[in-house]
Amino acid sequence: MTFEFLQTDALTIADAVRSKTVSARTVTEAALAQIAAHDSKLNSFTAVLTEQAFADADRVDHAVANGEDPGLLAGVPFAVKNLFDVAGLPTLSGSKINQNRSAASQDATAVAALKRAGAILVGTLNMDEYAYGFVTENSHYGATHNPHDLSRVAGGSSGGSAAAVAGGLVPLTLGSDTNGSIRVPASFCGIYGLKPTYGRLSRAGVFLFVSSLDHIGPFGRSVRDVAAAFDLMQGADPADPVCTSRPPEACLPQLDRGIENLRIAIADDYFAKGGEAEIFSAVAQVAEALGATQQVTIPEAHRARAAAYVITASEGSNLHLPRLKACPQDFDPATRDRFLAGTMIPNTWYLQAQRFRRWYRDRVLEIFQNVDLILAPATPCPAPLIGQEKMMLDGVEMLVRPNLGLYTQPLSFIGLPILSVPIQRSGQLPVGVQIIAAPYRESLILRAAAVLEAKGITAAPIITPA
């Protein structure tokens, strides 16, 4: 089994395993070899599950040998952000404190769903502590490096999830998104990252950060892979009261339907300023390829971002208050300070932010009465340097960490489904564009992304760490 085979997408690997062209064990050996050879440069993994992975691979091979259906993702290696429960491991959520937690007794619902489909879990992935950040510069486990340029951040808080896919270690990973933690690293690492509708996928067995904002979703190098993983994880889950009973929607079979008659618009005003010129050029490139000619204004987006900050800090600090009291010295200092600041936000501010949230959601949903998809930048710039504290945006010097979610936070705030797609830029750092839809319209997003992929506008090539 060679690395070249792992350069194909997940569904191609699964087809080869089902047809006995290659065994699941051989695929697993190759993935583990890639991790051993290259992750010392990326620092994307925090645990590698060698024995468990081989045992799961052997079960897939046994099913194939007996003529049984091994699942849609038969033999596909995958890994998960370390805030997902994995049986036998403590769920770190990027922290030092959680090292003392008892090992999880079972896998998170989403992890179990992919394993039932034949995917092979090979490890857990680095992240910002307690998912509070956009850079994955973790003081306990080290920074995750961007495969495109090892001196740059992979984004966060799901940085390990994005870097592992972009670096060719595994074709699929899972992450979580509160204010942009899937879309920011997908943009910086040049891969696809899907934040589904709030409540569409179960978060049972996930160490949450802000319950009213948290989503989970997949990363992949192809639209097909992202659609397949999303399809497999759908379904009501009594263990997660937020996860709705809405019937699952099979998106994968719809990818070849095209975008004829879809009404696609570009977000203007707030989403057309404040970033680097190349970011808006990427949006324009996507708009041209999809035939988007109209523009829409998402009202009060700057206030939505402010309200998202208030809710994030308030709910996050409330969750972690017992730990802040018991062992403040064991937090990353930057995370601790943000949580402590959150404890001092007046209740009236939080309540007003929630009132505004309801108003804002209604206004945005009104826009979707006239359009099907909206395009917007994913990040205001390509990946900054690791350790970089300030950057220039639109002629203004700004702090790096809080401003990487400039274009993601106003949209996370109301739970819309969004895919960050990687724009093909030869010889340059990647950037992403967000494709946004009304709730439960993931299929429209993925169809548009499939068109972009077919036209060569988006691509997610493997970047072997130098």
C-alpha positions as CSV (number, residue, x, y, z in Angstrom):
1,M,0.0,0.0,0.0
2,T,1.5,3.3,-1.0
3,F,0.9,6.9,-0.1
4,E,-0.3,7.6,-3.6
5,F,-3.4,5.5,-2.9
6,L,-4.2,7.6,0.2
7,Q,-4.2,10.6,-2.1
8,T,-7.6,9.5,-3.4
9,D,-10.7,10.5,-1.6
10,A,-12.5,8.5,1.1
11,L,-15.2,7.0,-1.1
12,T,-12.6,5.9,-3.6
13,I,-10.7,4.1,-0.9
14,A,-13.9,2.5,0.4
15,D,-14.8,1.3,-3.1
16,A,-11.3,-0.3,-3.4
17,V,-11.8,-2.1,0.0
18,R,-15.2,-3.4,-1.0
19,S,-13.9,-4.7,-4.3
20,K,-10.9,-6.4,-2.5
21,T,-8.5,-4.3,-4.5
22,V,-6.9,-3.4,-1.2
23,S,-7.6,-4.5,2.4
24,A,-8.7,-2.3,5.2
25,R,-5.7,-3.4,7.2
26,T,-3.3,-2.3,4.4
27,V,-5.1,1.1,4.2
28,T,-4.8,1.5,8.0
29,E,-1.1,0.6,7.9
30,A,-0.5,3.3,5.3
31,A,-2.4,5.9,7.3
32,L,-0.5,5.1,10.5
33,A,2.8,5.2,8.6
34,Q,1.9,8.7,7.2
35,I,1.1,9.9,10.7
36,A,4.4,8.5,12.1
37,A,6.4,10.0,9.2
38,H,4.8,13.5,9.1
39,D,2.8,14.5,12.2
40,S,5.9,15.5,14.1
41,K,5.9,18.5,11.7
42,L,2.2,19.2,11.9
43,N,1.4,18.3,15.5
44,S,-2.2,17.5,14.6
45,F,-2.6,14.3,16.6
46,T,-2.8,14.1,20.4
47,A,-3.4,10.3,20.5
48,V,-2.9,7.5,17.9
49,L,-5.1,4.4,18.3
50,T,-2.9,1.7,16.6
51,E,-4.3,-1.4,18.2
52,Q,-8.0,-0.3,18.0
53,A,-7.5,0.8,14.4
54,F,-6.1,-2.6,13.3
55,A,-8.9,-4.5,15.2
56,D,-11.5,-2.4,13.4
57,A,-9.8,-2.8,10.1
58,D,-9.8,-6.6,10.5
59,R,-13.5,-6.5,11.2
60,V,-14.1,-4.7,8.0
61,D,-11.9,-7.2,6.1
62,H,-13.8,-10.1,7.7
63,A,-17.1,-8.6,6.5
64,V,-15.8,-8.2,3.0
65,A,-14.5,-11.8,2.9
66,N,-17.9,-13.1,4.1
67,G,-19.8,-11.2,1.4
68,E,-21.4,-8.8,4.0
69,D,-21.8,-5.1,3.5
70,P,-18.9,-3.4,5.2
71,G,-20.4,0.1,5.0
72,L,-20.2,3.2,2.8
73,L,-16.8,4.2,4.4
74,A,-15.3,0.7,4.5
75,G,-11.7,0.9,5.5
76,V,-11.5,4.7,5.4
77,P,-9.1,6.1,8.1
78,F,-10.5,9.1,10.0
79,A,-9.7,11.1,13.2
80,V,-11.6,13.4,15.5
81,K,-11.0,16.6,17.4
82,N,-10.2,15.6,21.0
83,L,-13.5,17.0,22.4
84,F,-15.3,13.9,21.0
85,D,-15.7,11.0,23.4
86,V,-13.6,8.0,22.2
87,A,-14.0,4.8,24.2
88,G,-11.0,4.2,26.4
89,L,-9.6,7.8,26.3
90,P,-10.2,10.8,28.5
91,T,-11.9,13.5,26.5
92,L,-9.3,16.3,26.7
93,S,-11.0,19.1,24.9
94,G,-7.6,20.6,24.4
95,S,-7.0,21.0,28.2
96,K,-4.6,19.9,30.8
97,I,-7.3,19.7,33.4
98,N,-9.3,17.0,31.5
99,Q,-6.3,14.7,31.6
100,N,-7.7,13.6,35.0
101,R,-11.1,12.8,33.7
102,S,-12.1,9.1,33.6
103,A,-11.8,7.5,30.2
104,A,-14.9,7.6,28.1
105,S,-17.0,4.4,28.3
106,Q,-18.3,4.7,24.7
107,D,-17.8,6.7,21.5
108,A,-19.6,9.9,20.8
109,T,-22.7,9.4,18.7
110,A,-21.1,10.9,15.6
111,V,-18.0,8.9,16.0
112,A,-20.0,5.7,16.4
113,A,-22.0,6.5,13.2
114,L,-18.9,6.7,11.1
115,K,-17.5,3.5,12.6
116,R,-20.7,1.6,11.9
117,A,-20.2,2.7,8.3
118,G,-16.8,0.9,8.2
119,A,-14.6,3.9,8.9
120,I,-11.4,3.2,10.9
121,L,-10.7,5.6,13.8
122,V,-7.0,6.2,14.0
123,G,-6.7,8.9,16.6
124,T,-7.7,12.2,18.2
125,L,-6.6,15.7,17.2
126,N,-5.2,18.9,18.6
127,M,-7.4,22.0,19.2
128,D,-7.5,25.3,21.1
129,E,-8.2,24.7,24.8
130,Y,-11.9,24.1,25.4
131,A,-12.5,25.2,21.8
132,Y,-11.9,28.9,22.7
133,G,-9.8,30.2,19.9
134,F,-9.1,30.5,16.1
135,V,-5.4,29.4,15.9
136,T,-4.8,26.0,17.7
137,E,-1.7,27.4,19.5
138,N,-2.2,25.2,22.5
139,S,0.0,25.9,25.5
140,H,-0.4,22.3,26.7
141,Y,0.0,20.3,23.5
142,G,1.8,22.8,21.2
143,A,0.7,24.6,18.1
144,T,-0.6,22.8,15.1
145,H,1.2,23.8,11.9
146,N,-0.3,24.6,8.6
147,P,0.8,22.0,5.9
148,H,1.0,24.8,3.3
149,D,3.6,26.7,5.4
150,L,4.7,25.2,8.7
151,S,5.4,28.7,10.1
152,R,1.7,29.5,9.9
153,V,-1.3,28.6,12.0
154,A,-3.7,25.9,10.9
155,G,-6.7,27.9,12.3
156,G,-8.9,26.9,15.1
157,S,-10.3,25.7,17.2
158,S,-10.4,22.6,15.0
159,G,-6.8,23.1,13.7
160,G,-5.7,19.5,14.1
161,S,-8.7,18.3,12.2
162,A,-8.0,20.6,9.2
163,A,-4.2,20.0,9.2
164,A,-4.5,16.2,9.3
165,V,-6.7,16.2,6.1
166,A,-4.7,18.9,4.2
167,G,-1.5,17.1,5.1
168,G,-2.6,13.8,3.8
169,L,-2.6,11.9,7.1
170,V,-6.3,10.9,6.8
171,P,-9.0,11.8,4.3
172,L,-11.8,12.6,6.8
173,T,-11.9,14.2,10.2
174,L,-14.6,15.6,12.5
175,G,-14.5,19.0,14.2
176,S,-16.8,21.4,16.0
177,D,-17.8,25.0,15.2
178,T,-19.0,27.6,17.7
179,N,-18.0,30.9,16.0
180,G,-16.1,29.5,13.0
181,S,-14.0,26.7,14.3
182,I,-14.6,24.5,11.3
183,R,-14.7,27.2,8.6
184,V,-11.6,29.2,9.7
185,P,-9.2,26.2,9.7
186,A,-10.8,24.8,6.5
187,S,-10.1,28.1,4.9
188,F,-6.5,28.4,6.1
189,C,-5.6,24.7,5.3
190,G,-7.4,24.7,1.9
191,I,-10.0,21.9,2.4
192,Y,-13.7,21.6,2.7
193,G,-15.4,22.1,6.1
194,L,-19.1,21.8,6.7
195,K,-21.0,23.4,9.6
196,P,-24.5,21.9,9.3
197,T,-27.7,23.5,10.6
198,Y,-27.7,23.9,14.4
199,G,-29.2,20.7,15.8
200,R,-28.9,18.7,12.6
201,L,-26.2,16.4,14.0
202,S,-26.0,14.9,17.4
203,R,-23.5,16.4,19.9
204,A,-24.0,13.6,22.4
205,G,-20.5,12.6,23.7
206,V,-19.0,16.0,22.7
207,F,-17.4,18.2,25.4
208,L,-19.4,21.4,24.6
209,F,-18.1,25.0,24.8
210,V,-21.3,27.1,24.2
211,S,-24.3,24.9,24.0
212,S,-26.5,27.3,22.2
213,L,-23.9,27.9,19.5
214,D,-22.0,24.6,19.2
215,H,-22.2,22.5,16.0
216,I,-20.2,19.5,14.8
217,G,-19.3,18.7,11.3
218,P,-16.9,17.0,8.9
219,F,-13.7,18.0,7.0
220,G,-12.7,16.4,3.7
221,R,-10.7,16.9,0.5
222,S,-13.7,16.4,-1.7
223,V,-17.4,17.4,-1.7
224,R,-18.4,13.8,-2.1
225,D,-16.6,12.8,1.1
226,V,-18.1,15.7,3.1
227,A,-21.6,14.8,1.8
228,A,-21.1,11.1,2.7
229,A,-19.9,11.8,6.2
230,F,-22.8,14.3,6.8
231,D,-25.4,11.8,5.5
232,L,-24.1,9.1,7.8
233,M,-24.2,11.2,10.9
234,Q,-27.8,12.5,10.5
235,G,-30.6,11.3,12.6
236,A,-32.4,12.1,15.8
237,D,-30.6,11.2,19.0
238,P,-32.4,11.0,22.4
239,A,-29.0,11.6,24.1
240,D,-28.9,15.1,22.6
241,P,-32.1,17.1,23.1
242,V,-30.9,19.7,20.6
243,C,-30.7,17.2,17.8
244,T,-34.0,17.4,16.0
245,S,-36.2,14.6,14.8
246,R,-36.3,16.1,11.3
247,P,-35.9,13.2,8.7
248,P,-32.4,12.8,7.4
249,E,-31.7,14.1,3.9
250,A,-29.5,12.1,1.6
251,C,-27.2,14.8,0.1
252,L,-24.6,12.5,-1.6
253,P,-27.0,11.3,-4.4
254,Q,-28.0,14.9,-5.2
255,L,-24.5,16.2,-6.0
256,D,-25.0,15.7,-9.8
257,R,-28.2,17.7,-10.0
258,G,-26.4,21.0,-10.7
259,I,-27.6,24.5,-9.7
260,E,-30.0,25.4,-12.5
261,N,-32.7,27.7,-11.1
262,L,-30.9,28.3,-7.9
263,R,-30.9,32.0,-6.8
264,I,-27.4,32.8,-5.6
265,A,-26.3,36.1,-4.2
266,I,-23.2,37.8,-2.8
267,A,-23.2,39.3,0.7
268,D,-22.3,42.9,0.5
269,D,-21.8,45.7,3.1
270,Y,-20.2,44.1,6.2
271,F,-19.0,41.1,4.3
272,A,-17.5,43.1,1.5
273,K,-15.1,45.2,3.6
274,G,-12.5,44.7,6.4
275,G,-10.5,42.0,4.7
276,E,-7.6,41.7,2.3
277,A,-8.2,42.2,-1.4
278,E,-7.4,38.6,-2.4
279,I,-10.2,37.4,-0.1
280,F,-12.9,39.4,-2.0
281,S,-11.3,38.3,-5.3
282,A,-12.0,34.7,-4.2
283,V,-15.6,35.5,-3.5
284,A,-15.9,37.1,-6.9
285,Q,-14.4,34.1,-8.6
286,V,-16.9,31.8,-7.0
287,A,-19.8,34.1,-7.8
288,E,-18.8,34.2,-11.5
289,A,-18.5,30.4,-11.6
290,L,-22.0,29.9,-10.1
291,G,-23.6,32.7,-12.1
292,A,-24.3,34.9,-9.0
293,T,-25.1,38.4,-10.1
294,Q,-27.3,39.9,-7.3
295,Q,-26.1,41.2,-3.9
296,V,-27.9,41.1,-0.6
297,T,-27.3,43.0,2.6
298,I,-27.3,41.0,5.9
299,P,-28.4,43.7,8.3
300,E,-26.7,44.5,11.6
301,A,-24.0,41.9,11.1
302,H,-21.5,43.9,13.2
303,R,-24.0,43.8,16.1
304,A,-24.5,40.1,15.5
305,R,-20.8,39.5,16.0
306,A,-20.8,41.6,19.2
307,A,-23.8,39.7,20.5
308,A,-22.1,36.4,19.6
309,Y,-19.1,37.5,21.7
310,V,-21.4,38.2,24.7
311,I,-23.2,34.9,24.5
312,T,-19.9,33.0,23.9
313,A,-18.2,34.6,26.9
314,S,-21.2,34.3,29.2
315,E,-22.1,30.7,28.5
316,G,-18.5,29.5,28.3
317,S,-17.4,31.1,31.5
318,N,-20.5,29.8,33.3
319,L,-19.7,26.2,32.2
320,H,-16.1,26.5,33.4
321,L,-16.6,28.5,36.6
322,P,-16.0,25.5,38.9
323,R,-12.7,24.8,37.2
324,L,-11.8,28.4,37.3
325,K,-12.3,28.4,41.1
326,A,-10.6,25.0,41.7
327,C,-7.5,25.1,39.5
328,P,-7.0,28.4,37.6
329,Q,-3.3,27.7,37.2
330,D,-4.0,24.7,35.0
331,F,-5.7,26.8,32.2
332,D,-3.9,28.2,29.3
333,P,-3.5,31.8,30.6
334,A,-5.2,33.4,27.5
335,T,-8.2,31.0,27.8
336,R,-8.4,31.6,31.5
337,D,-8.4,35.4,31.1
338,R,-11.2,35.3,28.5
339,F,-13.3,33.0,30.8
340,L,-12.7,35.3,33.8
341,A,-13.8,38.3,31.8
342,G,-16.9,36.4,30.8
343,T,-17.9,35.9,34.4
344,M,-18.2,39.7,34.8
345,I,-20.6,40.3,31.9
346,P,-23.9,41.6,33.4
347,N,-26.9,39.4,33.0
348,T,-28.7,42.2,31.2
349,W,-26.1,42.2,28.5
350,Y,-26.6,38.5,27.9
351,L,-30.4,38.8,27.8
352,Q,-30.2,41.7,25.4
353,A,-27.9,39.7,23.2
354,Q,-30.4,36.8,23.1
355,R,-33.2,39.2,22.2
356,F,-31.2,40.6,19.4
357,R,-30.3,37.1,18.3
358,R,-34.0,36.3,17.7
359,W,-34.6,39.5,15.8
360,Y,-31.5,39.0,13.7
361,R,-32.4,35.5,12.8
362,D,-35.8,36.6,11.6
363,R,-34.2,39.3,9.4
364,V,-31.8,36.8,7.8
365,L,-34.4,34.2,7.2
366,E,-36.4,36.9,5.3
367,I,-33.5,37.2,2.9
368,F,-33.8,33.5,2.1
369,Q,-37.3,34.0,0.8
370,N,-35.7,35.6,-2.2
371,V,-32.4,33.8,-2.6
372,D,-31.3,30.1,-2.1
373,L,-27.6,30.6,-1.4
374,I,-25.4,33.5,-0.2
375,L,-21.6,33.8,-0.8
376,A,-19.2,35.4,1.7
377,P,-15.6,35.3,2.7
378,A,-14.6,32.7,5.2
379,T,-11.6,34.6,6.7
380,P,-10.3,38.1,6.4
381,C,-6.9,36.9,5.3
382,P,-4.8,33.8,4.6
383,A,-3.2,32.0,7.6
384,P,-1.1,34.3,9.8
385,L,2.2,33.3,11.3
386,I,2.3,31.2,14.5
387,G,2.7,33.6,17.4
388,Q,1.7,36.6,15.3
389,E,-0.2,39.0,17.6
390,K,-1.3,41.8,15.2
391,M,-2.2,42.2,11.5
392,M,-3.3,45.0,9.2
393,L,-6.8,44.7,7.8
394,D,-8.2,47.4,5.5
395,G,-5.5,49.8,6.8
396,V,-6.2,49.2,10.4
397,E,-3.9,47.3,12.8
398,M,-5.9,44.6,14.6
399,L,-5.3,41.8,17.0
400,V,-5.1,38.4,15.2
401,R,-6.8,36.0,17.4
402,P,-10.2,37.7,18.0
403,N,-10.5,38.9,14.4
404,L,-10.1,35.7,12.4
405,G,-13.8,35.0,12.9
406,L,-14.8,38.4,11.4
407,Y,-17.0,36.8,8.7
408,T,-18.0,33.5,10.5
409,Q,-19.3,34.7,13.8
410,P,-22.4,36.7,12.5
411,L,-23.5,33.5,10.7
412,S,-22.8,30.9,13.4
413,F,-24.9,33.0,15.7
414,I,-28.1,31.8,14.2
415,G,-27.3,28.3,13.3
416,L,-27.3,28.4,9.5
417,P,-25.7,25.6,7.4
418,I,-22.4,26.7,5.8
419,L,-19.7,25.1,3.8
420,S,-16.2,26.6,3.5
421,V,-14.8,25.7,0.1
422,P,-11.1,26.0,-0.8
423,I,-10.2,28.3,-3.7
424,Q,-7.5,27.0,-6.0
425,R,-4.6,29.4,-5.9
426,S,-1.4,28.0,-7.4
427,G,1.7,28.9,-5.4
428,Q,-0.3,30.9,-2.8
429,L,-1.7,30.3,0.6
430,P,-5.3,29.0,0.4
431,V,-8.4,31.0,1.3
432,G,-12.0,29.8,1.7
433,V,-15.4,31.1,0.6
434,Q,-18.5,30.4,2.7
435,I,-21.6,29.1,0.9
436,I,-24.6,29.8,3.1
437,A,-28.2,28.5,3.0
438,A,-31.4,28.6,5.0
439,P,-31.7,26.0,7.8
440,Y,-31.8,22.3,6.6
441,R,-30.7,23.2,3.0
442,E,-27.3,21.5,3.2
443,S,-28.1,19.8,-0.1
444,L,-28.2,23.1,-2.0
445,I,-24.8,24.1,-0.6
446,L,-23.2,20.8,-1.5
447,R,-24.6,20.9,-5.0
448,A,-23.1,24.3,-5.6
449,A,-19.8,23.1,-4.1
450,A,-19.8,20.1,-6.5
451,V,-20.2,22.5,-9.4
452,L,-17.3,24.5,-8.3
453,E,-15.2,21.4,-7.8
454,A,-16.1,20.1,-11.3
455,K,-15.1,23.4,-12.8
456,G,-11.7,23.4,-11.0
457,I,-12.5,26.6,-9.0
458,T,-12.2,24.7,-5.8
459,A,-9.7,22.0,-5.0
460,A,-8.0,20.5,-1.9
461,P,-4.7,18.9,-2.9
462,I,-2.7,17.1,-0.3
463,I,0.3,19.1,0.9
464,T,3.0,16.9,2.3
465,P,4.8,18.7,5.1
466,A,8.2,19.7,4.0
